[in-house]
Amino acid sequence: MELPLLLDQPAELIVVGGGPAGFIGAITAAEKGINPVVLLESTLRPLEKVRISGGGRCNVTNACWDFKDLVVNYPRGRNALLGPFSRFAPGDVVEWFSSRGVALKQESDGRMFPVTNKSSTIVDCLIRVARSLGVILIPKSRVLSINKSGSIFEVKSKDMENFFSKRVLLATGGHPSGRELALNLGHKIISAVPSLFTLKLDDNTLKKCSGIAIDKVCLTININGKLSQQIGRILLTHWGVSGPAILRLTSFAARLLHENNYKAKLSINWLPHLESSLLNESFQLFRYKYARRFIFNKSPFPNLPNKLWKILFKRVGGNDNQRWAYCSAKLQKDLIGVLTSSTYEVCGRGPFGEEFVTAGGVDLGEVNLSTMESRICSGLYFAGELMNIDGVTGGFNFQHCWTSGWLAGRSVAKDLNDFLD
Ligand SMILES: Cc1cc2nc3c(=O)[nH]c(=O)nc-3n(C[C@H](O)[C@H](O)[C@H](O)COP(=O)(O)OP(=O)(O)OC[C@H]3O[C@@H](n4cnc5c(N)ncnc54)[C@H](O)[C@@H]3O)c2cc1C
């Protein structure tokens, strides 16, 4: 990226952070006539998280068209997002990219990606549009401090001159430096903890099933007596458990898990679609249908993999040479017990899932969520992950970045130009 000409006038808007929230904020303001917009990015390559997102495909948003359904995907920010999403929702994101030459497609689970299946399509689009509007992108320009004197912000960046403006949009994502900048400008920061991670289990037996995915299990996590539940797909790994349902569970329980040093009990119902009466009936049937078959040998449930069945069978002390005809009432009870509630000790966080985000950040109570302007410091705006907002996997994290960045850019422009909607 080429370096811009140095500014000989104060910027009308300084955006700190070249992620999706900062870019859409800068573009929206510039499209509404704000000039110059300066975007300061600490690294050499802006939009790096977009580039690596969604396994290189970028899960841009989710086809969740009703914003009341949309907000339930945000463990932090839920109700506060109703207003912002009523202004700029997934449908608007689809339209936004489409009118700038990028078509999105929907997958069966609702996730939306560029039709090219390449995150670079999104990165290129944002950079191209920003450039065409004259947004001044300055990479390798980490902002070290922001001071306000009267109505003017002085923004000091490493190795660069200082910048001045009446408006600053902070969009530094989960990076601690952004929270520090907000704190110094008088904002309350909700302590940051990781969200969307996998779980390490203190159990060696499940490791044998590493690589196996099961589409629908019911997970209940017990953290010091507080319970949280999710139903969905799980992936068994060599360290414990992963997959969308685990990421959703750790997202909702992120703070509790952190407070409890990532110790908890995880109970798994492997067959949540079968009630216990139905399971009892199934066992009666298996006794006749498979009378001469060894119980250990083959899972009688089509959606329960053999490897896992064998491990669960051993967990209740089953004998390899036992045939279905002789499955005792006790063994039936124990097997149903372990099938509907296998409990494991969680002993820590596993590696992050595909999409790791930070829970915590700028307290939403101090932000006007219809404009994204600070209630503490006028002229200061926020967007994206820096705020105490985070979603589960599925495109929800980018969605709130597009929404808050768009609202911030628009509010800045409205403040300066008072354009009509
Ligand atoms: C591996 C991975 C995959 C993901 N995949 C998806 C996905 O497919 N879909 C989805 O919805 N979400 C995904 N996410 C989450 C998503 O990437 C983030 O929620 C989103 O990028 C946050 O956007 P942001 O603009 O707020 O912050 P960021 O994208 O983090 O951008 C902030 C920018 O600010 C810069 N910065 C920080 N401090 C300073 C400073 N002091 N001065 C100047 N610049 C600074 C940073 O270098 C960075 O470029 C993924 C996350 C990860 C880690």
The ligand as a Gaussian input file, in Angstrom:
#p B3LYP/6-31G(d) Opt

LIG

0 1
 C       -9.338000     -16.505000      12.642000
 C      -10.594000     -15.656000      12.724000
 C      -11.626000     -15.891000      11.839000
 C      -12.794000     -15.129000      11.918000
 N      -13.798000     -15.393000      11.026000
 C      -14.932000     -14.657000      11.090000
 C      -15.978000     -14.862000      10.147000
 O      -15.850000     -15.631000       9.184000
 N      -17.124000     -14.136000      10.303000
 C      -17.289000     -13.226000      11.314000
 O      -18.365000     -12.626000      11.410000
 N      -16.298000     -12.991000      12.184000
 C      -15.129000     -13.668000      12.095000
 N      -14.118000     -13.416000      12.989000
 C      -14.284000     -12.323000      13.953000
 C      -14.018000     -11.001000      13.216000
 O      -12.778000     -11.132000      12.515000
 C      -13.929000      -9.827000      14.186000
 O      -15.097000      -9.798000      14.969000
 C      -13.815000      -8.543000      13.379000
 O      -12.650000      -8.558000      12.579000
 C      -13.755000      -7.318000      14.275000
 O      -13.655000      -6.205000      13.424000
 P      -13.097000      -4.808000      13.956000
 O      -13.029000      -3.913000      12.771000
 O      -13.853000      -4.382000      15.135000
 O      -11.617000      -5.144000      14.471000
 P      -10.383000      -5.810000      13.719000
 O      -10.793000      -6.607000      12.553000
 O       -9.606000      -6.482000      14.794000
 O       -9.599000      -4.565000      13.176000
 C       -9.020000      -3.635000      14.063000
 C       -7.828000      -3.025000      13.372000
 O       -7.299000      -2.000000      14.220000
 C       -5.895000      -2.061000      14.208000
 N       -5.439000      -1.430000      15.458000
 C       -5.545000      -1.898000      16.721000
 N       -5.025000      -1.019000      17.594000
 C       -4.594000       0.037000      16.853000
 C       -3.950000       1.270000      17.183000
 N       -3.653000       1.585000      18.438000
 N       -3.646000       2.130000      16.172000
 C       -3.935000       1.832000      14.876000
 N       -4.529000       0.668000      14.517000
 C       -4.859000      -0.218000      15.495000
 C       -5.599000      -3.541000      14.105000
 O       -4.305000      -3.753000      13.585000
 C       -6.701000      -4.020000      13.166000
 O       -6.304000      -3.971000      11.820000
 C      -12.939000     -14.144000      12.913000
 C      -11.895000     -13.905000      13.805000
 C      -10.725000     -14.650000      13.710000
 C       -9.608000     -14.384000      14.673000

